[in-house]
Amino acid sequence: MKDEKYLNPFKNIIFLIFSFVFCILILTPHPSHATLTVASYCQLTIESAQQEISNFNELITLAQQYQDDSETFIQQEIIKQNEIDREKDALFDSYGITAENYVAFMGKNGREVEGYLQNNSDIKQTIDDLSAQINTLLEEYESLKQSIVNPIPPVE
């Protein structure tokens, strides 16, 4: 009982230290939100789109390579998708954010992004052109994939 009386101040100090550290962690702005600006958001959008184009080109090559072997294609596609996910995470990480932060940024700052793009028509045009390329490649890839996974049997 006597030892407990001496430990109480020690417990209180430990509690205060942990409380202080917790408050600092909660109240400190996270770099993922602090480092992204409208300009860097648009630059990340361009880099992400360029990465998507490269990824779709690789997936199309993969589909063409395994067009007669659906089982191997599916296995290789899973491997490639995991690689793509790691690359995308690395890209977002290079900006100090996650994919979720990226999406949330546009949700919170959509008007500012639109205004920035109106004032920077070259950046807007680049994003539009990249988006069009992505859509074209996506359609091509989905068509190839569909023909591999669900081939149409030959007519007899």
N, C-alpha and C positions, 0 to 999 in steps of 0.2 A: 504494500500500500504506500509505503514511504517512497519507493522508487517511482511509482506512478505519478506522484506529486511533482517530482523533478522532471519527468518525461513530458508532462503537459505543455510547458513552454516550448520544448523542442518540437512537439507535434504542431503547435500553433505556428511556429516559424516555418516549418516545412509546408504547411497548408498555405501560408501567405506567399511563399516563394512560388509554389505551383499555381496559385491563383493569379499572381502577377504575370508569370510566363504565359498562362492561358489567355489572359486579357491582351497581352502584346500580340500573340499569334492571331487572335480574332480581329483585333482592331487595325492591324497592319495591312495595308492594301496588298493584294496579291499581284505579283508581277505580270501574270497572265492578262489581267485587265488593264494594268497601268501602261504596258508597253505597246499595245496595239492602237494605232491611230487610223484615221480614215485612209490616209495615203498608204500606210503599210498593209492595211486590210486589202486594198485594191491590188497592191503588189503581190500579196499572198494569193489572191484570187487568180492572178495571171500565172504565177508559178504552179499553183495547184492544177489549173487547166492544162498547162504544158505537160505536167506530170501525167494527167489523165490521158492525154493524147498519146504519149509514149506508152502508157500501160495498155491502152486499147490496141495500139499497133502490135505490141508483143502478144496480146491475147489472140488477135486475129491470126498472127503467124502460128501460134500454138494450135489454133483451131484448124488451120490449113494443114499443118503437119500431121495431126491426128484425126483427120476427117473420116478415116475408115476404121478407127479404133476408139469407140466411145468410152470404154472403160479407162483406157490410158489417158484419154483427153480429160475426163473428169478428175482423175488423180492429179494430173499436171496442172489443171486449172485451180484446184484447191491449193496446191503449192504456190502457184503464181499469185493467187489472191492474198495469201498470207504475206508474201513478199511485198505486194502492193500496199497492204495495210501498214506494214512496218515502215515503208518509205513515206507514206502519207503522214504517219505519226511523227516521223523524223522531221518532215517539212514543217508541220505545225509546231513541233518542239523548237525548231530553229528560230521561231518567232516568239517563243516563250508562252505558247498557248496550247490548248487541246482543240480537237474538232468541235467539241461542244461550245467552247469559248468563241470559236469562229462564227458558228451559227448564231449564238446569243448576241454577238457584237452587231450583226446585221439587224437583228430584231430590235436592239436598243438604239441603233444609230442609222437606221435605214434612210431617213431624210438627209442626214449629213452625207452619207455615201452617194445618194442620188445627186445631191447638189455638187459634190466633188466631181462626179462623172460628167455632169452637164458642163462644168467649167474646164474639164480635161477630156475633150472629145476624142483625142487620140487614144487615151487609156480605155475609154468606153468602147471605141471601135475594136481595139485589141481584144477586149473581153468578149465582145459580141462575135468576133471572128473565131476565137478559140472555142466558144460555146457551140457555134455552128459546126465546127470540125468535130467536136466531141459527139454531137448528136448524130452526125453522119457515120462516124466510126462505131458508135454504140449500135446503130441499126444494122450495120454490116456484121458486127460481132454477134449480135443476137440472132441474126438470120443464119450465120454459119453454125452457131451453137445449136440452134433448133434443128438444123439438118443433121447434126451429129447425134444428138441425144434422142431425137424422135424422127428418124429417117423415114421418108416415104417409100414404102415397098415398091419394087418395080412392077409395072403392069405386065401381066402375062397374056 
